[in-house]
Amino acid sequence: MESLISNYWWVLVALLCLVLYKYILRFLFGMVIVPEDRIGLITKKFVLLGSDRELPDGRIIAIKGEAGFQGKTLAPGLYFGMWFWQYSVTMEQFTIIPEGKIGLIMAKDGAEIPTGNILGQKVESDNFQDAVKFLENGGQRGRQTAYITSGSYRINTMLFQVSVTDMVRIQESMVGIVTTLDGLPIEANQIAGKLVEGHNNFQDFDAFVKQGGNRGLQPQVILAGSYNLNPWAIQLEEIPMTEIAIGYVGVVISFIGKEGDDLTGADFKHGNIVAKGSKGVWLEPLGPGKYPINKYIMKVELVPTTNLVLNWASARSEAHNLDKNLSTITVRSRDGFPFNLDVAQIIHVPTTEAPKVIARFGNMVNLVSQVLEPTIGNYFRNSAQGSDVIAFLSTRKERQESAKEHIRKVLDEYNVNAVDTLIGDIVPPESLMKTLTDRKIAEEQKVTYETQKQAQETRQGMEKETAIADMQKDIVKAQQSVEIAERTASATVKKSEGDAAGVKLAVGAEAEATKMRAHAEAEATKARAQADSEAIKLRAAAEAEQISLTGSAEAGKILAVGKSTAEAYELAVKALGGENFTRYKITEELSKGNVKLIPDVLIGGNGGNHGGSAMDGLLGLKLMELMDPEKRKEVVAVAEIVETKQKPKKDNINP
């Protein structure tokens, strides 16, 4: 039982050792384990031996083993000898600066910042990760000019306090005006510090200070982009860039720089015009475009280089607004009538003369108010004093030309070109205008009456002349008729003479032509007779030959036809008998000729006679008369042939 209890205690001790091993090792060996994402901040509680182990007055960080907060830190790892009764180790997270941010450092210990400065100068300290090196190299307590950018750092927070702030971003078409908070004082008679190079747009403020940069307004500006600027050292104001539109130039007035030599010569006594970079009005103006101008150290006056119209009219003003304070000019005539007139003046400022205009007047508004307004107003007032209203109105063109010439001479003295002077609307007094209107109406009526009278007189004369002209027309017509009759008679005589001569010539020509035609006709008749004689002989011979041949052919044809017909009839007679054949042919021919076979009146006789009666013979003859003559001949011929064929038989019967 005792053995079991003993084993139980040993197991319990082993478990406790496993759980509390850090404390046990720390107690026995002074072991400290720093995790990977931590650093160990050491506080030394006491020093066993030596009086030099105490911190100097005013110091809070020990760098030589003194008691107190230690400058040295423990990086991630395993350490021994850090006895808990002498050292206190605090685990601190890494200092992390996010993207787009910077870390501003304030040191709690170090040397004093020199009088007049407000920021501690940068010393080598591995981005403030080595506190011992920072203090050994003379790092100053307070806000530091240096900063740390985005990343992770092992910062001893017992010495350094880190504040995270944003980077500075300048937008497009904007410019950053810089005012530094540390550096040397600005020189006397200057409103901005001197120009310093090599500080990377104020991102390396220590370089700026070491090169003698001044605190206060800086001549250098920062353009669009992102910058790591220490807000404890720099104040930034973002303003738009200076834009010079087309049709304008920008005359630069610089408030800083050295006093430059006057470049205008002895004739120009209205201010100094200096070279670029000097204090004063620059000789070379800026053309159209955008410029990163520091508005606190220089000023840009816009001067229009196109023709500029200025209106002395209450109801009209141009877009440039230089004439917004100009109004209609009121003048008084010699006869005491006040009246108003509108005037327009066109001017032009040459580019090369723009700096002189600004040097003389400061801006274009002063040019208008100090020169143009009094010059033009007084000229027209003086001009109206020497004339009455009516004369002024009637001589408007001459007065406009005179004003143009006068104003041109005046403006030439101020380096401005007068392009033209124009007189606009002239408004005389209403009462005077009514009187003038009534007078003019009366004069016009008088002229109208005179014109009408002259018109009537002219009309009377015209009617008289018209009547004479109408009579003259008849006279002229009669005269023309006489002349026409005379000319017609003369033409008739001439025509008759011409006709007689023509007939005579025609008769002679016709006789000659007849003679020639007769001779030609005789010759032609003779030739035709000979030709006809020859033709007749040839035709006679041809016809005789033709008749001979035709006759022979026809005879042969008739003989052949007759022979064949006779043989046919002979066969028919044999078959039918002579009388029957004759009747058949007669009937056939009668049918072909559409002969009426049965008469309307039939006369009959004795039918007992075997040989036929006389009436039968007459009927046969009548029928034959009705037949076609050619057919009748053919029938007769056939009958004769048949009769001839039958005669021998009759002879044999009746010898």
Secondary structure, 3 states (H helix, E strand, C coil): CHHHHHHHHHHHHHHHHHHCHHHHHHHHHCCEEECCCEEEEEEECCCCCCHHHCCCCCCCEECCCCCEEEEEEECCEEECCCCCCCEEEEEEECEEECCCEEEEEEECCCECCCCCCCCECCCCCCCCCCHHHHHHCCCECEEEEEEECCEEECCCCCCEEEEEEECEEECCCEEEEEEECCCECCCCCCCCCCCCCCCCCCCCHHHHHHCCCECEEEEEEECCEEECCCCCCEEEEEEECEEECCCEEEEEEECCCCECCCCCCCCCCCCCEECCCCEEEECCCECCEEECCCCCCEEEEEEECCCEEEEECCCCCCCCCCCCCCCCEEEECCCCCEEEEEEEEEEECCHHHHHHHHHHHCCHHHHHHHHHHHHHHHHHHHHHHCCCHHHHHHCHHHHHHHHHHHHHHHHHCCCCEEEEEEEEEEECCHHHHHHHHHHHHHHHHHHHHHHHHHHHHHHHHHHHHHHHHHHHHHHHHHHHHHHHHHHHHHHHHHHHHHHHHHHHHHHHHHHHHHHHHHHHHHHHHHHHHHHHHHHHHHHHHHHHHHHHHHHHHHHHHHHHHHHHHHHHHHHHHHHHCHHHHHHHHHHHHHHHCCCCCCCCCCCCCCCCCCCCCHHHHHHHHHHHHHCCHHHHHHHHHHHHHHHHHHHHHHHHHCC
